Amino acid sequence: MRTAHLVAILSLAACTDDAGPADTIAFDLDSSLTGTGFWDFPFPSDLRLTADGRPDLGGFPNRRELPIVTDLLSAASERKGFPVMPIAWFKFTATPPELSLDHVIAADPSSDALLVDIDPSSDERGALYPLVGQTLADDDFTGTGLVALAPRPGIVLKSHTRYAFVLRRGFSPTTEVPPAFATIAKRELYAPMWETLDTLEIERSDILVATVFTTGDEVELLRDRSDAVRAANDAVIAGLRVEPTDGASHPGFCELVGTVTLPQFQTGEAPFSSGGRFVLDEAGMPISQSTMTVPLAITIPKARMPATGWPLWQFFHGSGGASSDLVDDGPNATPESGPQVGAGPGSVVARRGIAGASSALPINPERLPGASDYAYLNLNNLSAFPSTFQQGVFEQRLLLDALIGLEIPAATVAACTGVSLPAGATTHRFDSTNLTAGGHSMGGMYTNMIGAIEPRFGALTPFGAGGFWNMMILDTSIVAGARNLLGGVLGVDSEELSFVHPTLSLIGLGWEIAEPGSSMARLARRPLPGTAPRHVYQPIGLDDKYFPNPVFDAAALAYGNHQAGQLVWQGTQDALKLDGLGGMMAYPVRGNGMNGTTSVVVQYEDGGIVDAHQIHRQLDAVKYQYGCFLASYLRDGVPTVPAPAAIDAPCP
């Protein structure tokens, strides 16, 4: 399918000389743009959108019609606009310059490759962003001479904003300007680019080629969908009771269990080897397919409820985890002992007078018996993944609505000595003005996605939270041997695979609505309109087996965090310095971040017992910090991250 813009300007290109120089960059408006010829025109480009504003991927190379590529194309073709973490490709007709992803191209007007905000309506117009690039090996998806450029991981662009990838003559001194570019670059689409380059004092004659594109906003779409779901559906909490085994005997808190019934929007059955997508109404909003009743856990501090109700921390468990992790995911005494029962994160926040709540998330073992740590990522149907994570977001916002409206009779918790009510109160309830959230691993990813769109959460604690799926999926142990597996399925040398390879780029295109990285940048940096900036405490562990260190480095940059504590590895500082966030902050840290937020990343080693992915439950230093971060937010409105101390030490 040819795009509306492209067809409209074909006649202009026909007036140019077809016999361009042999050593140039493909900019061929007459190409079919199919197979490896897909790269005969730079991508992304607003000239490569369909009439309704979606990336035109109809000719994407998939010679062998691989199901995995077909699945990803299906999801990618549904979005509007281009990603806020884009990847650009330029096809050289002769030998391309050699680029490697380990080299960062500075965000400087003197650089030979630029990514620049050119939007006349943008308050960041003229901003430049650091880039990385790779000269791609020849394969069925790249063809020959393909060069990829992308923002350095952790750089997230503004939504609904026009940008340009620009190559200067110094990028490839022997390469000639494509004749068709000289024609098209005079058109209206490129006019803001030239004006912006003039402002940056970059000579027009020094431009080799450029592509102009406009970002979409999948975070906004997620917000709109979840708002529509909340308007039409309710979560129903039932059967609350003190957990019969040890719910009344935990030191410091009372454990309640019950159920919550939630609407389901995915077609088919988990783990969604087929189906798993949404049916949308005319407005593009999901239509409920069924309901499901899942376990719910609540922790109430053994103290007197404040007159306004209990402050609440909503917890999202990790993949392979359970709602009971709120209570029972405590530290290991030895590598083999397993987590200490009753010492989970609910006990940490209860020390600070905060209640907790957690329900079973999609495709966890409580909902799908025997579900693995990566059951939510079904390699037989990758197109279902974005819907699975959206389903989880919908559920947790509905659960929050139900929790805010919940009245727990005093008799329900009567077995828990020490839990009491203020004079005149007869039920326990949650304070809708004092809400926070956090989660671990998959739940940490949910923390970012939900936090970006749920305005009632003011402070967030993402633990072991990954993202940047097209980069992370290659080297995570979530899927053992994923790099070799993907290389084999795609017929591509696994060592040549990277996040800028065209096949993995489809993840960035199609999964952005479920991409935590894009949501991270909407917490403090660029909150959705009408939403206050969020405070973030991000503890990260060295050599986490699920999320490689560079993923955490990118996350810290996306949040806009500053680093405090000890320098355990250099990569986080290298990332933060690219945005003027470098340097180590002294404790205590408060109000250091963008828009007056407290935004802090702290590195830790694993402690020698379990993997660093578990520092949130294993290290008292982390527990003390996040407990006090939350408590000080509720007390002061702006949280403080203190220096590490004993778990029961007073908060500053």
VEXDREN-2710 file (C-alpha; in Angstrom, 1 decimal):
% VEXDREN-2710
k/r/px/py/pz
1/MET/0.0/0.0/0.0
2/ARG/1.4/3.4/-1.0
3/THR/0.9/6.2/1.4
4/ALA/-1.2/9.2/0.7
5/HIS/1.6/11.7/1.1
6/LEU/4.0/9.6/-1.0
7/VAL/1.6/9.3/-3.9
8/ALA/0.9/13.0/-3.8
9/ILE/4.5/13.9/-4.4
10/LEU/5.5/11.3/-7.0
11/SER/4.8/13.8/-9.7
12/LEU/7.3/16.1/-8.2
13/ALA/10.1/13.5/-8.2
14/ALA/9.4/12.5/-11.8
15/CYS/10.8/15.9/-12.8
16/THR/14.2/15.0/-11.4
17/ASP/17.0/13.1/-13.1
18/ASP/16.5/9.4/-12.5
19/ALA/20.1/8.6/-13.0
20/GLY/21.5/9.7/-9.7
21/PRO/25.1/9.1/-8.6
22/ALA/26.0/5.6/-7.7
23/ASP/27.3/6.5/-4.2
24/THR/24.3/8.1/-2.5
25/ILE/21.5/7.3/-0.1
26/ALA/18.3/5.7/-1.3
27/PHE/15.6/8.2/-1.6
28/ASP/13.5/6.6/-4.3
29/LEU/9.9/7.7/-4.5
30/ASP/9.3/5.4/-7.4
31/SER/10.3/2.3/-5.4
32/SER/7.7/-0.3/-4.5
33/LEU/9.0/-0.1/-0.9
34/THR/8.6/-3.9/-0.5
35/GLY/11.0/-6.6/0.6
36/THR/14.5/-5.2/1.2
37/GLY/13.3/-2.4/-1.1
38/PHE/11.4/-1.2/1.9
39/TRP/14.5/0.8/2.8
40/ASP/14.6/2.6/-0.6
41/PHE/13.2/5.6/1.3
42/PRO/14.3/6.6/4.8
43/PHE/12.1/5.4/7.7
44/PRO/10.5/6.8/9.8
45/SER/9.0/9.5/7.7
46/ASP/5.7/11.3/7.7
47/LEU/5.7/10.5/4.0
48/ARG/5.3/6.9/5.0
49/LEU/2.1/7.1/6.9
50/THR/-1.2/5.7/5.7
51/ALA/-4.1/8.0/5.1
52/ASP/-5.3/7.5/8.7
53/GLY/-1.9/8.3/10.2
54/ARG/-0.5/4.8/10.8
55/PRO/3.0/3.7/9.8
56/ASP/2.8/2.0/6.4
57/LEU/4.3/-1.4/7.0
58/GLY/2.6/-3.2/4.1
59/GLY/5.9/-3.8/2.3
60/PHE/8.1/-4.7/5.3
61/PRO/10.5/-7.5/4.4
62/ASN/9.2/-10.9/5.5
63/ARG/10.2/-13.1/2.6
64/ARG/9.6/-16.3/4.5
65/GLU/6.4/-15.1/6.0
66/LEU/7.6/-15.9/9.5
67/PRO/4.7/-16.0/12.0
68/ILE/6.7/-14.1/14.6
69/VAL/7.2/-11.2/12.2
70/THR/3.6/-11.3/11.0
71/ASP/2.5/-11.1/14.7
72/LEU/4.7/-8.1/15.4
73/LEU/3.6/-6.4/12.1
74/SER/0.0/-6.9/13.1
75/ALA/0.4/-5.0/16.4
76/ALA/2.7/-2.3/14.9
77/SER/0.3/-1.5/12.1
78/GLU/-2.4/-0.5/14.6
79/ARG/-0.6/2.4/16.2
80/LYS/-0.8/6.0/15.1
81/GLY/2.3/8.1/14.6
82/PHE/5.8/7.0/15.3
83/PRO/7.4/5.9/18.6
84/VAL/8.8/8.3/21.1
85/MET/11.9/6.1/21.1
86/PRO/12.3/5.9/17.3
87/ILE/14.8/4.1/15.1
88/ALA/15.8/5.5/11.7
89/TRP/17.2/3.6/8.8
90/PHE/19.1/5.0/5.8
91/LYS/20.2/2.8/2.9
92/PHE/23.5/3.6/1.3
93/THR/23.9/2.5/-2.3
94/ALA/27.7/2.0/-1.8
95/THR/29.7/1.0/1.2
96/PRO/28.2/2.7/4.3
97/PRO/30.2/4.2/7.1
98/GLU/30.9/1.9/10.0
99/LEU/28.9/2.6/13.2
100/SER/28.9/0.7/16.5
101/LEU/26.3/1.0/19.2
102/ASP/28.9/1.4/21.9
103/HIS/29.7/4.9/20.6
104/VAL/27.4/7.8/21.6
105/ILE/27.0/10.6/19.0
106/ALA/26.9/13.8/21.0
107/ALA/23.9/16.0/21.1
108/ASP/25.8/18.9/19.5
109/PRO/25.4/21.0/16.4
110/SER/28.8/19.9/15.3
111/SER/27.9/16.2/15.2
112/ASP/27.6/14.6/11.8
113/ALA/24.3/12.9/12.8
114/LEU/21.5/14.8/14.5
115/LEU/18.1/14.2/16.0
116/VAL/16.5/17.5/16.4
117/ASP/13.1/18.8/17.6
118/ILE/11.8/20.9/14.6
119/ASP/8.2/21.4/15.7
120/PRO/7.1/25.1/15.6
121/SER/4.7/24.5/18.5
122/SER/7.2/22.7/20.7
123/ASP/8.7/24.5/23.7
124/GLU/11.8/22.4/23.1
125/ARG/12.3/23.3/19.5
126/GLY/15.9/23.2/18.5
127/ALA/16.8/20.6/21.2
128/LEU/19.3/17.9/20.1
129/TYR/19.5/14.4/21.5
130/PRO/22.4/12.0/21.8
131/LEU/22.3/9.1/19.3
132/VAL/23.7/5.7/18.8
133/GLY/24.1/3.9/15.5
134/GLN/24.9/0.6/13.9
135/THR/25.9/-0.5/10.4
136/LEU/23.7/-3.5/9.9
137/ALA/24.9/-6.8/8.5
138/ASP/23.2/-8.0/5.3
139/ASP/20.3/-10.4/5.9
140/ASP/16.8/-11.0/4.7
141/PHE/15.4/-8.0/6.5
142/THR/18.1/-5.4/5.9
143/GLY/19.5/-5.9/2.4
144/THR/22.8/-4.2/1.8
145/GLY/24.1/-0.9/3.0
146/LEU/21.6/-0.2/5.8
147/VAL/22.6/2.1/8.7
148/ALA/20.4/2.5/11.8
149/LEU/20.3/5.5/14.2
150/ALA/18.4/5.8/17.4
151/PRO/18.3/8.0/20.5
152/ARG/20.7/6.7/23.1
153/PRO/18.5/4.3/25.2
154/GLY/16.8/6.2/28.0
155/ILE/16.2/9.3/25.8
156/VAL/12.4/9.6/25.3
157/LEU/11.0/12.2/22.9
158/LYS/7.9/14.3/23.3
159/SER/4.6/13.0/22.0
160/HIS/2.7/14.6/19.1
161/THR/5.9/16.4/18.1
162/ARG/7.8/16.7/14.8
163/TYR/11.4/15.7/14.7
164/ALA/14.1/15.2/12.1
165/PHE/17.0/12.7/11.8
166/VAL/19.7/14.6/9.9
167/LEU/22.9/13.4/8.3
168/ARG/25.6/15.9/7.5
169/ARG/28.1/15.5/4.7
170/GLY/30.8/14.6/7.3
171/PHE/28.8/11.5/8.2
172/SER/29.9/9.9/4.8
173/PRO/32.2/12.3/2.9
174/THR/32.2/10.3/-0.3
175/THR/28.4/10.0/-0.5
176/GLU/26.4/12.4/-2.6
177/VAL/23.1/14.1/-1.8
178/PRO/20.2/12.1/-3.3
179/PRO/18.7/14.1/-6.2
180/ALA/15.2/13.4/-5.0
181/PHE/16.0/14.7/-1.6
182/ALA/17.0/18.0/-3.0
183/THR/13.5/18.3/-4.5
184/ILE/11.4/17.0/-1.7
185/ALA/13.4/19.0/0.9
186/LYS/12.0/22.2/-0.6
187/ARG/8.5/21.1/0.3
188/GLU/6.4/22.2/3.3
189/LEU/7.1/19.1/5.4
190/TYR/10.8/20.1/5.6
191/ALA/10.4/23.8/6.0
192/PRO/10.5/23.8/9.9
193/MET/13.6/21.6/9.7
194/TRP/15.5/24.2/7.7
195/GLU/14.4/27.0/9.9
196/THR/15.5/25.1/13.0
197/LEU/18.9/24.2/11.4
198/ASP/19.3/27.9/10.6
199/THR/18.8/28.8/14.2
200/LEU/21.4/26.2/15.2
201/GLU/23.8/27.8/12.6
202/ILE/24.1/24.6/10.6
203/GLU/24.7/25.3/6.9
204/ARG/21.9/24.0/4.6
205/SER/24.6/23.1/2.1
206/ASP/26.1/20.7/4.6
207/ILE/23.0/18.4/4.8
208/LEU/23.4/15.1/3.1
209/VAL/19.9/13.8/3.8
210/ALA/17.2/14.0/6.4
211/THR/13.9/12.4/7.3
212/VAL/11.0/14.2/9.1
213/PHE/8.5/12.3/11.3
214/THR/5.9/13.0/14.0
215/THR/5.6/11.0/17.2
216/GLY/2.3/9.6/18.5
217/ASP/1.3/9.1/22.1
218/GLU/0.6/5.6/23.2
219/VAL/0.6/6.6/26.9
220/GLU/-2.2/9.0/26.2
221/LEU/-4.1/6.2/24.4
222/LEU/-3.6/3.9/27.4
223/ARG/-5.0/6.6/29.7
224/ASP/-8.0/7.1/27.4
225/ARG/-8.7/3.4/27.2
226/SER/-8.4/2.8/30.9
227/ASP/-10.7/5.9/31.6
228/ALA/-13.3/4.4/29.3
229/VAL/-13.0/1.0/31.0
230/ARG/-13.5/2.7/34.4
231/ALA/-16.5/4.6/33.2
232/ALA/-18.3/1.4/32.0
233/ASN/-17.1/-1.2/34.5
234/ASP/-16.6/-1.9/38.2
235/ALA/-14.4/-4.2/40.2
236/VAL/-16.2/-6.0/43.0
237/ILE/-14.4/-7.0/46.2
238/ALA/-15.9/-9.9/48.2
239/GLY/-15.2/-12.4/50.9
240/LEU/-12.8/-10.3/53.0
241/ARG/-11.6/-12.1/56.1
242/VAL/-8.5/-12.5/58.2
243/GLU/-6.2/-15.0/56.5
244/PRO/-6.8/-18.1/58.6
245/THR/-3.3/-19.5/58.9
246/ASP/-1.3/-16.6/60.3
247/GLY/-3.2/-13.4/59.3
248/ALA/-3.8/-12.3/62.8
249/SER/-0.3/-13.1/64.2
250/HIS/2.0/-11.1/62.0
251/PRO/3.9/-8.6/64.0
252/GLY/2.9/-5.1/63.0
253/PHE/0.0/-5.8/60.6
254/CYS/-3.2/-7.8/60.0
255/GLU/-3.5/-9.8/56.8
256/LEU/-6.8/-9.9/55.0
257/VAL/-7.6/-12.1/52.0
258/GLY/-10.6/-12.0/49.7
259/THR/-11.4/-11.8/46.0
260/VAL/-12.0/-9.2/43.4
261/THR/-14.1/-9.7/40.2
262/LEU/-12.8/-7.9/37.2
263/PRO/-13.9/-7.5/33.6
264/GLN/-11.7/-9.2/31.0
265/PHE/-11.1/-7.6/27.6
266/GLN/-8.9/-10.1/25.8
267/THR/-10.3/-12.7/23.4
268/GLY/-9.5/-16.4/23.9
269/GLU/-7.9/-18.0/26.9
270/ALA/-4.6/-17.5/28.7
271/PRO/-1.8/-17.9/27.9
272/PHE/-3.1/-16.7/24.6
273/SER/-1.3/-18.9/22.0
274/SER/-4.0/-17.5/19.8
275/GLY/-6.4/-14.6/20.3
276/GLY/-5.5/-12.4/23.2
277/ARG/-6.3/-9.2/21.4
278/PHE/-9.0/-6.6/22.1
279/VAL/-12.3/-6.1/20.3
280/LEU/-12.7/-2.3/20.0
281/ASP/-15.8/-0.2/19.7
282/GLU/-16.3/2.6/17.1
283/ALA/-14.3/4.9/19.4
284/GLY/-11.4/2.5/19.6
285/MET/-12.2/1.5/23.2
286/PRO/-12.0/-2.2/24.4
287/ILE/-15.2/-4.2/24.8
288/SER/-15.6/-6.5/27.8
289/GLN/-15.6/-10.2/26.9
290/SER/-16.1/-11.8/30.3
291/THR/-15.3/-11.5/34.0
292/MET/-12.7/-13.2/36.2
293/THR/-12.5/-13.5/40.0
294/VAL/-9.0/-13.4/41.4
295/PRO/-7.3/-13.4/44.8
296/LEU/-6.8/-10.2/46.8
297/ALA/-4.5/-9.5/49.7
298/ILE/-4.8/-6.5/52.0
299/THR/-2.5/-5.5/54.9
300/ILE/-3.7/-3.2/57.7
301/PRO/-1.2/-1.8/60.3
302/LYS/-1.7/-2.8/63.9
303/ALA/-2.4/0.7/65.0
304/ARG/-5.2/3.2/65.2
305/MET/-6.6/4.2/61.8
306/PRO/-6.1/8.0/61.0
307/ALA/-9.3/10.0/61.0
308/THR/-9.1/10.3/57.2
309/GLY/-8.6/6.6/56.7
310/TRP/-5.5/4.5/56.1
311/PRO/-2.9/5.7/53.6
312/LEU/-2.6/3.1/50.9
313/TRP/0.3/1.6/48.9
314/GLN/-0.9/-0.5/46.0
315/PHE/1.5/-3.3/45.2
316/PHE/2.0/-5.1/41.9
317/HIS/3.7/-8.5/42.1
318/GLY/6.3/-9.9/39.7
319/SER/5.8/-12.4/36.9
320/GLY/5.4/-15.9/38.4
321/GLY/4.4/-14.1/41.7
322/ALA/1.1/-13.9/43.5
323/SER/-1.1/-11.5/45.4
324/SER/0.3/-13.0/48.6
325/ASP/3.8/-11.7/47.8
326/LEU/2.6/-8.5/49.5
327/VAL/2.8/-10.5/52.7
328/ASP/5.1/-13.4/52.2
329/ASP/7.9/-12.3/49.8
330/GLY/10.4/-11.6/52.6
331/PRO/14.2/-12.0/52.7
332/ASN/16.0/-15.3/52.3
333/ALA/18.1/-16.5/55.3
334/THR/20.1/-18.8/52.9
335/PRO/20.1/-19.2/49.1
336/GLU/18.0/-22.3/49.5
337/SER/15.6/-21.2/52.3
338/GLY/13.1/-19.3/50.3
339/PRO/11.5/-16.0/51.2
340/GLN/10.5/-15.4/54.9
341/VAL/6.8/-15.7/55.3
342/GLY/5.1/-12.6/56.8
343/ALA/8.1/-10.3/56.0
344/GLY/7.0/-9.1/52.6
345/PRO/6.7/-5.5/51.5
346/GLY/3.4/-5.1/53.2
347/SER/5.3/-5.5/56.5
348/VAL/7.7/-2.8/55.5
349/VAL/5.0/-0.2/54.8
350/ALA/3.0/-1.2/57.8
351/ARG/6.0/-0.1/60.0
352/ARG/5.3/3.3/58.6
353/GLY/1.5/3.3/59.2
354/ILE/0.7/2.5/55.6
355/ALA/-1.8/-0.2/54.4
356/GLY/-1.1/-2.3/51.4
357/ALA/-3.2/-4.1/48.7
358/SER/-2.4/-6.5/45.9
359/SER/-4.3/-8.7/43.5
360/ALA/-3.4/-11.4/41.1
361/LEU/-2.2/-10.0/37.8
362/PRO/-2.8/-11.4/34.4
363/ILE/-1.3/-14.8/33.6
364/ASN/0.1/-15.4/37.1
365/PRO/0.0/-18.8/38.8
366/GLU/-3.1/-17.9/40.7
367/ARG/-5.0/-17.3/37.5
368/LEU/-3.2/-19.9/35.3
369/PRO/-1.9/-22.8/37.4
370/GLY/1.7/-23.6/36.6
371/ALA/2.3/-20.3/34.9
372/SER/6.1/-19.6/34.5
373/ASP/8.0/-16.4/35.1
374/TYR/7.5/-15.5/31.5
375/ALA/4.0/-16.9/30.7
376/TYR/2.8/-13.3/29.9
377/LEU/5.3/-13.3/27.0
378/ASN/4.0/-16.0/24.7
379/LEU/6.5/-16.4/21.8
380/ASN/3.8/-18.2/19.8
381/ASN/1.7/-15.1/19.7
382/LEU/3.6/-11.9/20.4
383/SER/0.8/-9.7/19.1
384/ALA/-1.1/-10.5/22.3
385/PHE/1.5/-9.0/24.6
386/PRO/0.4/-5.4/24.4
387/SER/-3.2/-6.3/25.2
388/THR/-2.1/-8.5/28.2
389/PHE/-0.3/-5.6/29.8
390/GLN/-3.1/-3.2/29.1
391/GLN/-5.5/-5.6/30.7
392/GLY/-3.4/-5.5/33.8
393/VAL/-3.4/-1.7/33.8
394/PHE/-7.2/-1.6/33.5
395/GLU/-7.6/-4.1/36.4
396/GLN/-5.4/-2.2/38.8
397/ARG/-7.1/1.1/38.1
398/LEU/-10.5/-0.6/38.7
399/LEU/-9.2/-2.2/41.8
400/LEU/-8.1/1.2/43.1
401/ASP/-11.6/2.6/42.6
402/ALA/-13.0/-0.4/44.5
403/LEU/-10.5/0.0/47.4
404/ILE/-11.3/3.7/47.8
405/GLY/-14.9/2.8/48.1
406/LEU/-14.3/-0.1/50.4
407/GLU/-15.7/-0.2/54.0
408/ILE/-14.2/-2.9/56.2
409/PRO/-16.3/-3.5/59.3
410/ALA/-14.4/-3.6/62.6
411/ALA/-15.7/-7.1/63.2
412/THR/-13.8/-8.3/60.1
413/VAL/-10.4/-7.5/61.7
414/ALA/-11.4/-8.2/65.3
415/ALA/-9.1/-11.2/65.5
416/CYS/-6.1/-8.9/64.9
417/THR/-5.0/-7.4/68.2
418/GLY/-3.8/-3.8/68.0
419/VAL/-5.9/-2.7/65.0
420/SER/-8.3/0.0/66.1
421/LEU/-10.5/2.8/64.9
422/PRO/-10.7/6.5/65.9
423/ALA/-13.6/7.7/68.0
424/GLY/-16.9/7.6/66.1
425/ALA/-15.6/5.4/63.2
426/THR/-17.1/1.9/62.7
427/THR/-15.3/0.8/59.6
428/HIS/-11.8/0.7/58.2
429/ARG/-11.3/2.6/54.9
430/PHE/-8.6/4.0/52.7
431/ASP/-7.7/7.7/52.4
432/SER/-8.2/8.7/48.7
433/THR/-5.9/11.6/49.2
434/ASN/-2.9/9.6/50.4
435/LEU/-2.2/7.0/47.7
436/THR/1.1/5.5/46.5
437/ALA/2.1/2.5/44.5
438/GLY/5.0/0.2/43.8
439/GLY/5.9/-3.2/42.4
440/HIS/8.6/-5.7/41.6
441/SER/9.9/-6.9/38.3
442/MET/6.8/-7.2/36.0
443/GLY/5.0/-5.3/38.8
444/GLY/7.7/-2.6/38.6
445/MET/6.9/-2.3/34.9
446/TYR/3.2/-2.0/35.8
447/THR/4.2/0.7/38.4
448/ASN/5.5/2.9/35.6
449/MET/2.7/2.3/33.2
450/ILE/0.0/2.8/35.8
451/GLY/1.8/5.6/37.5
452/ALA/2.0/7.6/34.2
453/ILE/-1.8/7.6/33.8
454/GLU/-3.2/7.3/37.3
455/PRO/-3.3/10.8/38.8
456/ARG/-4.2/9.6/42.3
457/PHE/-0.7/8.1/42.9
458/GLY/1.8/10.7/44.0
459/ALA/4.9/8.6/44.9
460/LEU/6.1/5.4/43.2
461/THR/8.6/2.7/44.2
462/PRO/9.5/0.6/41.1
463/PHE/11.7/-2.4/42.2
464/GLY/13.7/-4.3/39.6
465/ALA/11.7/-2.6/36.9
466/GLY/12.8/-3.2/33.3
467/GLY/11.6/-1.9/30.0
468/PHE/13.1/-1.1/26.6
469/TRP/11.7/-4.4/25.3
470/ASN/13.5/-4.5/22.0
471/MET/16.8/-4.1/23.8
472/MET/16.1/-6.1/27.0
473/ILE/14.6/-9.2/25.3
474/LEU/17.9/-10.2/23.8
475/ASP/19.9/-10.7/27.0
476/THR/17.4/-11.2/29.8
477/SER/17.0/-14.6/31.5
478/ILE/13.2/-14.0/31.5
479/VAL/13.4/-16.1/28.3
480/ALA/16.5/-18.3/28.6
481/GLY/18.6/-18.1/25.4
482/ALA/16.4/-15.5/23.9
483/ARG/19.1/-14.1/21.6
484/ASN/19.9/-17.5/20.1
485/LEU/16.3/-18.4/19.9
486/LEU/15.3/-15.2/18.1
487/GLY/18.3/-15.5/15.8
488/GLY/17.4/-19.0/14.8
489/VAL/13.7/-18.2/14.2
490/LEU/14.5/-15.1/12.2
491/GLY/17.4/-16.7/10.3
492/VAL/19.7/-14.0/11.4
493/ASP/23.2/-14.2/13.1
494/SER/22.3/-13.9/16.8
495/GLU/25.4/-11.9/17.4
496/GLU/24.3/-9.3/14.9
497/LEU/20.9/-8.8/16.5
498/SER/20.4/-5.6/18.4
499/PHE/17.6/-3.4/19.3
500/VAL/18.0/-1.4/16.1
501/HIS/17.5/-4.5/13.9
502/PRO/14.4/-4.0/11.8
503/THR/12.7/-7.1/13.2
504/LEU/13.2/-6.0/16.8
505/SER/12.2/-2.5/15.9
506/LEU/8.7/-3.9/15.4
507/ILE/8.5/-4.4/19.1
508/GLY/9.2/-0.7/19.6
509/LEU/6.5/0.2/17.1
510/GLY/3.8/-2.3/18.2
511/TRP/4.4/-2.6/21.9
512/GLU/4.9/1.0/22.8
513/ILE/1.5/1.1/24.6
514/ALA/3.0/-1.6/26.9
515/GLU/6.5/-0.2/27.0
516/PRO/7.5/1.0/30.5
517/GLY/10.3/3.2/29.1
518/SER/7.9/5.6/27.4
519/SER/5.8/5.7/30.6
520/MET/8.9/6.5/32.8
521/ALA/9.3/9.8/31.0
522/ARG/5.7/10.7/31.8
523/LEU/6.2/10.5/35.5
524/ALA/8.3/13.6/36.4
525/ARG/9.7/14.8/33.0
526/ARG/6.5/15.3/30.9
527/PRO/3.4/14.3/32.9
528/LEU/0.2/14.0/30.9
529/PRO/-1.8/17.2/30.8
530/GLY/-3.7/17.8/34.0
531/THR/-1.5/15.3/35.9
532/ALA/0.9/16.3/38.6
533/PRO/4.6/15.1/38.4
534/ARG/5.3/11.9/40.4
535/HIS/8.1/11.2/42.9
536/VAL/10.2/8.1/42.1
537/TYR/12.6/6.0/44.3
538/GLN/14.4/3.5/42.0
539/PRO/16.7/1.0/43.7
540/ILE/18.7/-1.1/41.2
541/GLY/21.0/-4.1/41.6
542/LEU/24.3/-4.9/40.0
543/ASP/24.0/-7.8/37.4
544/ASP/20.3/-8.4/38.0
545/LYS/19.7/-11.7/36.1
546/TYR/16.5/-10.5/34.5
547/PHE/17.4/-6.9/33.5
548/PRO/20.9/-6.2/32.3
549/ASN/22.7/-3.1/33.9
550/PRO/22.2/-1.0/30.7
551/VAL/18.5/-1.4/31.0
552/PHE/18.6/0.1/34.5
553/ASP/20.9/2.8/33.2
554/ALA/18.4/3.7/30.5
555/ALA/15.6/3.7/33.0
556/ALA/17.3/6.1/35.3
557/LEU/17.8/8.5/32.4
558/ALA/14.2/8.1/31.2
559/TYR/12.9/9.0/34.7
560/GLY/15.2/11.9/35.0
561/ASN/16.6/10.6/38.3
562/HIS/19.7/11.7/40.1
563/GLN/22.0/9.1/41.7
564/ALA/22.6/8.9/45.4
565/GLY/24.5/6.4/47.6
566/GLN/27.6/4.4/46.5
567/LEU/28.8/4.1/42.9
568/VAL/28.6/0.4/42.2
569/TRP/28.9/0.6/38.4
570/GLN/29.7/3.5/36.1
571/GLY/27.0/3.0/33.5
572/THR/24.2/4.8/35.3
573/GLN/26.4/7.9/35.6
574/ASP/27.4/7.7/32.0
575/ALA/23.7/7.7/31.0
576/LEU/22.7/10.5/33.4
577/LYS/25.5/12.8/32.3
578/LEU/24.0/12.9/28.8
579/ASP/21.1/15.0/30.2
580/GLY/23.0/17.0/32.8
581/LEU/22.0/14.7/35.6
582/GLY/25.4/13.4/36.4
583/GLY/27.1/13.5/39.8
584/MET/26.4/11.8/43.1
585/MET/23.9/13.4/45.5
586/ALA/24.5/13.4/49.2
587/TYR/21.8/12.0/51.6
588/PRO/19.2/13.0/52.5
589/VAL/17.7/13.7/49.1
590/ARG/14.5/15.8/48.7
591/GLY/13.0/17.8/45.9
592/ASN/16.0/17.3/43.7
593/GLY/14.2/16.4/40.5
594/MET/12.3/17.9/37.6
595/ASN/9.2/19.9/38.5
596/GLY/10.0/19.8/42.2
597/THR/10.0/16.0/42.5
598/THR/12.2/13.7/44.5
599/SER/13.6/11.5/41.8
600/VAL/16.4/9.2/43.0
601/VAL/18.2/6.1/41.7
602/VAL/20.4/4.1/44.1
603/GLN/22.7/1.2/43.1
604/TYR/23.2/-1.8/45.3
605/GLU/25.1/-5.1/45.2
606/ASP/23.1/-8.3/45.9
607/GLY/24.2/-9.0/49.5
608/GLY/25.6/-12.4/48.7
609/ILE/22.5/-14.6/49.3
610/VAL/20.1/-14.2/46.3
611/ASP/20.3/-12.5/43.0
612/ALA/20.3/-8.7/42.8
613/HIS/16.8/-8.8/41.3
614/GLN/15.6/-9.3/44.9
615/ILE/17.2/-6.4/46.6
616/HIS/13.8/-4.9/47.5
617/ARG/13.1/-7.8/49.8
618/GLN/16.6/-8.9/50.7
619/LEU/18.4/-5.7/51.8
620/ASP/17.2/-3.8/54.9
621/ALA/18.9/-0.6/53.5
622/VAL/16.4/-0.7/50.5
623/LYS/13.5/-1.4/52.8
624/TYR/14.4/1.4/55.1
625/GLN/14.7/3.8/52.2
626/TYR/11.5/3.0/50.4
627/GLY/9.5/2.9/53.7
628/CYS/10.8/6.4/54.6
629/PHE/10.3/7.6/51.1
630/LEU/6.6/6.7/51.2
631/ALA/6.1/7.9/54.8
632/SER/7.8/11.3/54.3
633/TYR/5.7/11.8/51.1
634/LEU/2.5/11.2/53.1
635/ARG/3.8/13.5/55.9
636/ASP/5.3/16.3/53.9
637/GLY/4.0/16.1/50.4
638/VAL/7.5/15.9/49.0
639/PRO/9.4/12.6/50.0
640/THR/12.8/12.3/51.4
641/VAL/15.3/9.5/50.5
642/PRO/17.5/9.0/53.6
643/ALA/20.8/7.3/54.0
644/PRO/20.5/3.6/54.5
645/ALA/19.8/2.5/58.1
646/ALA/18.3/-0.3/60.1
647/ILE/14.8/-1.2/58.9
648/ASP/13.1/0.0/62.0
649/ALA/15.2/3.2/62.4
650/PRO/13.2/6.5/62.6
651/CYS/12.6/8.3/59.3
652/PRO/14.1/11.8/59.0
END
